Structure formats: C-alpha cells, structure tokens
C-alpha cells in the first residue's frame, strides 16, 4: 500500500500544472489539504516549515522529491529537503514540471531508434504511472494506468533517429498465466511491437540503455513482471548490465521467453536477470536468445540466487546462436525436483559451440522426463567434461537423455561420469544420446550413476551411427536385474566396434524380454561373439528378442551355447535376421535346442540369409512341432549361395494347413543347391500343402533337379 501511495505522490507532481511562477511563496498548507482530501495522503511537513501557510515552494517540493527518491531508488532519507538528490542548494530552482523531472531520479529506460524510423510502438501491460518522451518534443503522460495490455504508438513528422525515454513506475501486474503454445492470456509488463502489424518485433531499435527492472520491479507481494518477446528481432548489439536490476524473488511464467530472440547481441553479462529465489516458473527462459546469430559469449551465471526447476525452464534458450563456449554453472543454482523438458534443446544447432565447462548448474535435482532431451543436438562440441549434468539423485525419468548429443559430428571424447549422484534406470533413458557423433571411445564409468534393474529401451540406439571402436567392460556394471523390452535396442548399431567385452551384460539375469537385444551389434565390425555373452538370459523366448542382433557384422562363427539358456515355445520374430549378412560358414547343431513347441509367425525370418553357410544341421529345427505360422521361415536361408543341400527332415515337425508365406523365399537364390530338397514323409513341401501358392517355397534360381516339378503358377 505504501508503495502505491508514494507512486501516486510521484504522479501528482509529474502531472499537476505549475504550482508557482518561480521561487515564490506558496500556501503549503493548502496543497497539503488538497492532497489529503483528494487521495487521502497524509504528507509529512519538513520540521523547518514553521509556518505552513507561507513557505518557499521549493522547500516543500524538495520534501516530496526526497520521499519519491527514497521509494524509487531505495535511498534512505533522514532529513527531508537535504537528501542526496534534492538539496537546499536547489531551493531557488523554478518550481515547474521540468524542475521536478530533473530532480526526481525516476527510473528511465532509453531506446535509440534506427536512422530511418518513421513510427514506433510499445506495449505496457502493468498498472502504474508512466511518461513516454518520444524524442521529438512530444510526450505521452500515462496516469494511473490499470492492469491490461495497452499499445502506445507515435508517428514522426520526418524519418530519422530518435531517442525515446520511458519513465515511471509499475504498481501491479496481471496474474494471467501465458500459454506459450497458443499465446493465450498474454499480458506483458513491457514489450516493443511493430507499429504497422502489431507483431512482437523491434526491427527499428538500434540501442537500449537503462534499467527496466527499476521501472517494472518486483512487487511487495512478490509478483514479478513478464518481459517475454520484449526486444525480439531488435538489431541491438549490447544488453545493459543493469537492465533487470530490481528483479528478485519468484519468477513469473515465460518471464524472459524470447526476450532477445533474433537480436544482434554478441554477449550476455553475468547476473543479467537479477536475483531469483523460490519456485521456478514454466518456460521462464524459453527461447530467450533463440537465433541470435552474433551471440558468441555468455558470462555466468544468468542469475544469482537459488530456484527450483520448472517445466521447459531453459527450452531452446540458446539454440541456433553463434555461442562458442559455455561457462560452468551458467544456469546458477538449482535445487529440488527436476521438471520435464527443462533443458530441452537448450544449445541445439549451435554451429560454433566447441567448449562446454561443467557442471551446467550447481545444486542437486531429481530427474524428470526429457530433462536433457536434445540439449546439445546439432552443435559442434568436441568433448564432454565429467559431471556435465550436475548432481542428480532419485528415480530416473523417461527420455531424460533422449538425443542429448544427437548429430554432434565433432564430438570425439567424453569424460565420465555424465553426472554425479545416483539414479535408477528409466524407460528410454539414454535413447539415441550419442547418435551421429564422432565419438570413438567410452570412458570407464560413463554411466556410473545408474544403479538398478533395466528399464524398457533404456539404451535404445545410444551409440548408433558413431565411430565407436571399443566398449569398457563395466559400461553397464550398475545395471542388474531381469531383462526389459528393447533395453539394448540398436545400442551399438552402425559403429566401428570390433570387439564385445565378455561380461558386458553380466548383470542382466532373468527371463527374456521382447526386442531386448534387437539390432544391438548390427552393422558393426565385430568378428566374434563371446560364448557367455547372454549367459544370464534364461527362460522362454520373447518376441523379437534377438531380431537383427548381429546383422551385417564380420562374425565368422556362432558359439554353440550362445542361446543355451533359452528354453520354451517359439515367439514371434524371435530370431528374425539374427545372423543375416554375416561371414558365418556353419551353424551349431544345438543352437536352438531349447526351443520346443508350436511355430510362431516370422520366428526365423531372414535368420541366416546372405551368409556363407554350406550346410544346415539336420535337427536345427527339431523342436518345432505343430501347425505352420505365417512367414515362419520367410527368407531364412535366402541367398546362401554356398549352401549345398537341404536336410530332408529339416521341417519334419511342421504339419497341418498351410500358412501365408510360411516358406516364402526360404531358399531363393541358393544357387549352389544340388543335393536333396526338404521332404516330409517322402513328399515335397508343395505336395503336402496343395494351396502352397500362399507359402511358395521359392526353389527358384537353384540347381535342384525337382525344380521343374513345381507348378508354373507357383514360380
């Protein structure tokens, strides 16, 4: 209340007509009574005014000035009329509005326009009293403005460069919560707009100076202004270090969202955003410096104080800038529960970013969904320091490191661990974290802080398409428990990996899970498979459990007991493409000895296609007993050009009505086949299932003597 009273006092003396014609004697008591009657203000007299009915008008004026300055600038006044800003030496100053403007050190914000400016607009959404000096002798006096968005525009008589000054003080802000996706409830405290379109852009602003934070300060009740989009697209090159002095306490939602987006600034001063404490606000730094093509440096921290994380807090804050390095603790001190997407794409697509000092922030937070999703994606960083992501403790969160360094083509090294503290695994925790980077090796302890049972797809594509050549044996040492679906889905695919540590998955113990090792080592340079690689996996098959696991590798043999722990009925696509396009020349006779039961769809689809095997163990599928399933042996031995013969009883356990494409392409392009073909009870496959047009065996392009016996409409 006191703040509002004093701001009204300030407004009175800005907007009242001249109270004297020079340093004449005035009736101070009359002015006092008028103020009290009109606004209920009990203005104290200076004790030296022994006769309030007749006194020097400047003595009284200086008293008011001291009161105003005390409030506006936090200047303590002990002797009215003798303060720092207003002294008795000025007592003979003419008592005019100009004199008051000069003596009262009210917060002023200055905008210098570009040389071709013909009109200008700004938005004020706060309540308060303001003066806009348009720089051409014209002024707008805004007295007792209520809360609500108002656009103030001015057209100049001639194009040119103008110095616009905004003076005044906000007294209240809207509590409307901006929806960043739709723009609903948008009530900015202050923002520049295009005079013609009304869009949030400031293309005719060359320079800014002064403190907005003193004009739009934190209120006594803790409410803060919103400066989202304030200077977006302004060609300014510098940010005043004191721009937001006066801002403190709890942030407002989208408080600095896109504030400097698309500007020409080159650097960011430390503590630019004041002192912030308490609960963070959603999207508070959303795209703050987005697409600042000239921004190369940032001094840290962005703010002093300690805040709790909030959703999308630093979403795209520096993305698409020219920033070259990131200082440690740039994001100040964060403590408490993490928030979803709080660092999502923060530095994405920064083409000059090479150096990152860790940690990004001080303090300790708990994980949250997509917390570091795409944080550095598409940037040019070359290395990752240890503990880059600060101290994390608690339950892991889904996708928390999803594509964090995706497409960082210059990233070659990483120091471990990624963070200090301990967290539990979570779904897709490290999904595609290092995809398309140039990383060549992984340090011991990179994931040292991960402790607990596997989670679904937790390492899906983590190092996919990198230049990785080796894996530490203890990389997953903290992961212990039963397999989870897709847990190592394409983890090391398309790398230069040449060797698999024998105990890489030693902590994984339990029944198979769907897609648990789908594509894990596909398209790598490995030449062998450790015999005990999957020793801890014991139980019934699961869907796609080893789908494409070793496809397009240089392995030459398969350990006999590789799947020794797998026992039970077949599952869909369980070994689809597992050894396709490898250099194996033989198949262990007991490779699938534990698989017993009715067929499942696509269970051996492409399993050995395009390999150099010369023969097939007669009992390879002996445990498969029952009616056919769709695509069950689709392309299983497709293009095995060295294969000489097919055991006649290879599919002896399969009987019943034909299924769609059950033997489609099974032996197609096996050009060296000259021996017997697969028969059941002495009959060819196509004789047993007359409707074989749905399951055509495709002996085509082979040397089999019985090829001509296949009906022409099946070929």
C-alpha angles and dihedrals in degrees: 000000000000089000091055093046093053093046088055089051088053091049092050093058093044095053107029115101118253108300094202143014097236131320094330129144114272136186100255092179091059091053090047092051092047092053092047094048096044101042106007092245118154100205113194119236122231105252089231090065093091092165109040091182093066121024141132106284093219091056089059092041091053090053090058091044091055091051091049093046092048089057100037098045104023089245112157112225121199100169116040111226093020102070128129094267102035119040136175087249087075093053093110093055113122109260099236135131087258091057091050092049089052098046100041107076094212118173110272130191118197127204121191111200129213116267094257099054115141099164138013138196138188136177125226117187100170129092116245147082121298143167123206113201103195093199096244098082094275123114136187114212112204110192123186095347111191125224112282140088114287125174118215116198135178133190119207124219089228134020115253148108115305136184108222118194125198114196131176145067135274117227102185143007135212116259092211112133112228117227101219093201097053103020090233118160092018108174110157121192088217136351139154119237140185109266093220106038099025089225121145099263135113105198093152097056116106101171143003130199139172134044123301089177093068092048093045101029133167108281124237089254090056097253115144135207126249118236098174113150089000096142102012113158094004111146090225116142100196137046115212109243090225096046095118100028106142095043115117144139127033116010124233123236113275086359095159099016110155089339093150100017115149093007126136096239116143102195144015122227119228118264090012093154098053128233114329124186136168130021115007119230130236115268090353093154097026108157091336093159098016115160095359092158094191099044107117107154139037126187115214148274105033089210140002123237132048128283136174118243121266134193114285089354095157099018109158090341095151102011118140094015130128093241111149103191142013121219121220116271093014089154095053123223119338123182134171137029115358119236132224116273092354093149098024111151091341093153100014119148095011101154096192101041108119107146130055122178117201148273104033090211141004122238132051128280137174120242122266136188114288089353094157098018110156090342093154100013114149094009126127100237113148102199143014120227122221116271092013091156096052125227117337125180134173137031115354119240133225116271092356093149096026108157091337093159098019114160095000091150095183096050107114107153140036129189117214147277105034089213141000121244130046130279135172124242119270137187113290089350094158099020108163091338095155101022115151095007127130094237111146103183141020120225122232109267098021088142095028093132093060111099126167147042121334120269129209114284090345093152098027107156092340095153098016114150097007131128092248113153103175143024126212111242091232097046092120097027093129094053108093129160145053120337120267128210113279092351093151098023107163090333096154100018119144094013131128090246112151103177139033117215110240095232098038093123097028093127094055106096126164148047121340121266129206115278089354093149099017108157092341096149100014119142094013132126097245114139101190143028121226109243093230097041093120097024093127094055108096129161145050121340120267131207115283090347094154099018110156091342095149102014115147095010129131096241113142101191143022121229109244094231098039092122097024093128095055110098128161146050121339121266130208114281090349094153100016108156093343096147100014116143095010130129096247115138100187142029123225108247093229098040093120098024093128095053107097129159145050120343122264128208116275090353094148099020110155091344096147101010118145094013130129097242114146099194143016122228108249094231098039092122097024093125094057106098127167147042120341123266129209115278090351094150099017107158091340092151098016113159095359088153094181095054109119105186146357120234107244093226096043091118098027094132094056114095137148138058117346120261128214113283091341091154099021109154091346093148102009115144092013087139097175096058108126103139131081121313128229113283134175117212089345095306129111116247093251091054093055095050107039093187089060091137084093095050103031110182094211103216083167119134092024133112094240113141092216094059092100090057091066110100111255094237089061096057 
